[in-house]
Amino acid sequence: MLNKRAALGVQVLTIIASAPSDKTITANSLASATGVSLSYIEGILKDARGFRLIQSTRGPGGGYQSVAAMRDLSVWDVLECFNPPTKSSHGVHSSPEWHSTNLIVEKSFQFEKEFLQKFPISHLVPEWIESDSLKQTKSMAKSFKQLPKKVKPIAPNSVFDLSNFLNLQVT
């Protein structure tokens, strides 16, 4: 059930969910933290946005944030959006061995689903996740620099005003 894309999706959403609620995480920082290409990360983020697990903010200071709290999000919720639905082939095989094998597969799937629904994603967050390797962007309203004071130039406005300016300087 757990393919590479789903495993990376869990890792990406764990990183996003572990960020403080007022911070966003950029796709570039997710790509560098996971060691995967930016385009692949963007595909994973698109799927997660489609299932409303994360939200995106555009522009300077933008990035991705988790919609749900980390303690409310189960591993199953995350895996669901990265695993395509499996096709059932009930009518294809009719042997008793196939039916018993299919029953075992269905029971194991139900066991896995029940376990992962009870397992919150917060248990997957390691202590080191909030390191400096993740670029967390700040809100732009708080990070503006103060503009320098305006200085009125002491010079003529035009060439024609130059003689008046020079007369003022002499007297």
Residue pairs with C-beta under 8 A, 6 or more apart in sequence:
1 79
1 83
1 109
1 112
2 79
2 83
3 82
3 83
5 44
5 82
6 78
6 79
6 82
6 83
8 34
8 36
8 40
8 44
9 44
9 47
9 48
9 78
9 79
9 81
9 82
10 75
10 78
10 79
10 82
10 121
10 124
11 34
12 30
12 34
12 41
12 44
12 45
12 48
13 48
13 53
13 54
13 66
13 73
13 78
13 121
14 121
14 124
14 125
14 129
15 25
15 30
15 33
15 34
15 129
15 134
16 25
16 30
16 54
16 64
16 65
16 66
17 66
17 68
17 70
17 73
17 121
17 122
17 125
18 70
18 125
18 129
18 130
19 25
19 65
19 66
19 130
19 134
19 136
20 136
21 65
21 66
22 139
23 63
23 65
23 136
23 137
23 138
24 57
24 61
24 62
24 63
24 64
24 65
24 136
24 137
25 63
25 64
25 65
25 134
25 135
25 136
25 137
26 62
26 63
26 64
26 135
26 137
27 38
27 41
27 42
27 45
27 63
27 64
28 38
28 135
29 63
29 133
29 134
29 135
29 136
30 41
30 45
30 64
30 134
31 37
31 38
31 40
31 41
32 133
33 133
33 134
34 41
44 82
45 54
45 56
45 64
47 81
47 82
48 54
48 78
48 81
49 55
49 56
50 81
51 80
51 81
52 67
53 66
53 67
53 68
53 73
53 77
53 78
53 81
54 64
54 65
54 66
54 67
55 64
55 65
55 67
56 62
56 63
56 64
56 65
57 63
57 64
57 65
59 140
60 140
61 137
61 138
61 139
61 140
61 143
62 137
63 136
63 137
66 73
68 77
70 120
70 121
70 122
70 125
71 120
71 122
72 120
73 120
73 121
73 122
74 116
74 117
74 118
74 119
74 120
74 121
75 116
75 119
75 120
75 121
75 124
76 113
76 116
76 117
76 119
77 117
77 121
78 121
79 116
90 102
93 99
93 102
155 165
156 162
156 164
156 165
